[in-house]
Amino acid sequence: MQTVAAAVTMVRDDAFFLRAWLRHYGTLLGRENCYVINHGHGDAVTALAAGCNVIGIPGDAHAKFDMKRWRLLNGVVAGLRGYYNHVIVGDVDELVVVDPQAGLTLLEFLATTPSRRVLTPVGLEVIHRIELEPDAIGDAILGPRRHVRPAPHYSKPCILSLGTKIARGGHFTQFDKLIVPDGLYLLHLKFCDFDSYVAAMDRRNAVTEAVGVGVRDAAIGRHWFASARGEDRAVFDAFADLKVQEGFDLGPVRRRMQRSWQPRGATGFWQFDRPDYDVQFVLPERFVGMV
């Protein structure tokens, strides 16, 4: 009998996000079912991920970094599927959660989910409203931070129980059905804390500077480049302009994803529309402390 689920990520020096990833998946799935690819053999990553399956790889700067990264992740996921019913894969600042209202943990949810499919959680970006949330993040992110905005770019097909290719960035697969379960969310943490954001962007800008080529010549996300960064404080101040929605109903977002589901040209991948939403929600109290 296969074990229910594993989680896989790749990380380089992002201790803040790795701690959150380990708290979440290490607690829910067990560290023995967590796979951390340590890009650059970082000592801090090795120490933090003790008890997990740590795979060290060279950390040389490379213009095709993201292509190499997802080629490796595709291979790891393909191999692990033989031993697990479901494999969760994503960046270290992305966490899949089940709405506590469902009365199930993530592991319990996956244990009752049929195999031979790809699950796509609705993406929610956790945003730091600096003027409303002055407290530092301690053992939990949700609590000191309660504001989220819909983020279709992070509604990723990230829970796999069959063989399919994942596109670079994890945004698309070649599975031709869109399964968006109610109450399943992917929390993107990039903007959850101003100070951590600044530190992470400094590290990423240093990586692209070491590569030595521009955005057009690199297979690295544009947001890693200093030229696309903008002014950090202004990015966070702009969150106040997003309209606060009453309640917590993401049904319209799921329905729009379903209506726009279509092939991604002739690539073999499938996609849905990813509009910008100018709204934000306050997470209900039931989410506090779960991440």
URJORA-V937465 format. One record per backbone hydrogen bond with DSSP energy under -0.5 kcal/mol. NH is the residue of the N-H (numbers start at 1). CO is the residue of the C=O. E is the energy in kcal/mol with one decimal. If there is no record, write none. Layout:
nh-><NH;NH>
co-><CO;CO>
e-><E;E>
//
This chain:
nh-><3;6;7;8;9;11;15;18;19;20;21;22;23;24;25;26;26;27;27;28;29;30;30;33;34;35;36;36;37;37;38;38;39;39;40;40;41;41;46;47;48;49;50;52;53;54;55;55;56;57;65;66;67;68;69;70;71;72;73;74;75;76;77;78;79;80;81;82;83;84;85;86;87;88;89;89;90;92;94;95;97;99;102;103;109;110;111;112;112;113;116;119;120;121;121;122;124;125;126;126;127;127;128;129;130;132;133;138;143;143;145;147;148;149;151;154;155;156;158;158;159;160;160;161;164;167;170;174;179;179;180;181;184;185;185;186;187;187;188;188;189;189;192;197;198;199;200;201;202;203;204;205;206;207;208;209;210;211;212;213;217;218;219;220;224;225;228;229;230;232;235;236;237;238;239;240;241;242;243;245;245;250;254;255;256;257;258;259;260;261;262;264;265;267;270;271;280;281;283;283;287;288;289;290>
co-><83;86;33;88;35;37;13;14;15;16;17;18;19;20;21;21;22;22;23;24;25;25;26;30;31;7;34;53;9;35;36;55;11;37;38;57;38;57;42;43;44;45;47;49;34;52;36;53;54;38;62;219;219;64;65;66;67;68;69;70;71;72;73;74;75;76;77;79;80;80;3;4;160;6;87;158;8;10;91;187;185;183;99;100;105;106;107;108;109;110;161;159;179;119;156;184;186;149;124;188;125;147;191;127;128;129;129;140;141;145;141;127;281;125;123;151;152;154;119;156;119;87;158;117;162;172;167;165;118;177;178;179;181;97;183;122;95;185;124;186;93;187;189;193;194;195;196;197;198;199;200;201;202;203;204;205;206;207;208;208;214;215;63;218;221;222;225;226;226;230;231;232;233;234;236;237;238;239;278;243;280;248;250;251;252;253;254;255;256;258;271;269;263;264;173;262;243;148;146;281;284;285;142;287>
e-><-1.7;-1.7;-1.9;-2.8;-2.2;-2.6;-2.3;-2.6;-2.5;-1.4;-2.7;-2.9;-2.6;-2.2;-2.5;-0.6;-1.3;-0.5;-0.9;-2.2;-2.8;-0.8;-0.7;-2.2;-1.9;-2.9;-0.5;-2.2;-2.8;-0.6;-0.7;-2.4;-2.2;-1.1;-0.8;-2.8;-1.8;-0.6;-2.1;-2.4;-2.6;-2.5;-1.3;-2.5;-2.8;-1.0;-2.5;-0.5;-0.6;-2.2;-1.5;-1.9;-0.5;-2.4;-2.6;-2.2;-1.8;-2.0;-2.5;-2.3;-1.6;-2.5;-2.8;-2.4;-2.1;-2.6;-1.7;-1.2;-2.2;-1.4;-2.5;-1.9;-2.3;-3.1;-0.5;-2.3;-1.6;-0.6;-1.5;-2.1;-2.8;-3.0;-2.5;-1.7;-2.6;-2.5;-2.0;-0.9;-0.7;-1.2;-1.4;-2.6;-2.8;-0.6;-0.8;-2.1;-2.9;-3.0;-0.6;-2.4;-0.6;-2.3;-1.8;-0.9;-1.5;-1.6;-2.6;-0.8;-0.7;-1.4;-1.9;-0.5;-2.5;-1.9;-2.7;-2.3;-1.7;-1.6;-0.6;-2.0;-1.4;-2.6;-0.6;-2.0;-0.6;-3.1;-2.7;-1.1;-0.5;-0.7;-0.6;-0.5;-1.5;-2.7;-0.5;-2.4;-3.4;-0.6;-2.7;-0.6;-2.9;-0.6;-2.3;-2.3;-2.3;-2.0;-2.4;-2.7;-2.1;-1.9;-2.4;-2.7;-1.7;-1.6;-2.1;-2.1;-1.9;-1.6;-1.5;-0.5;-0.9;-1.2;-2.8;-0.9;-2.2;-2.1;-1.5;-1.3;-0.6;-0.6;-1.7;-1.5;-2.7;-1.7;-1.3;-1.4;-1.6;-1.4;-2.2;-0.6;-3.0;-0.6;-1.9;-2.6;-2.0;-1.9;-2.2;-2.5;-1.6;-1.1;-2.5;-3.3;-1.5;-1.6;-2.1;-2.8;-2.9;-3.1;-3.5;-0.6;-2.1;-1.6;-2.7;-2.0>
//
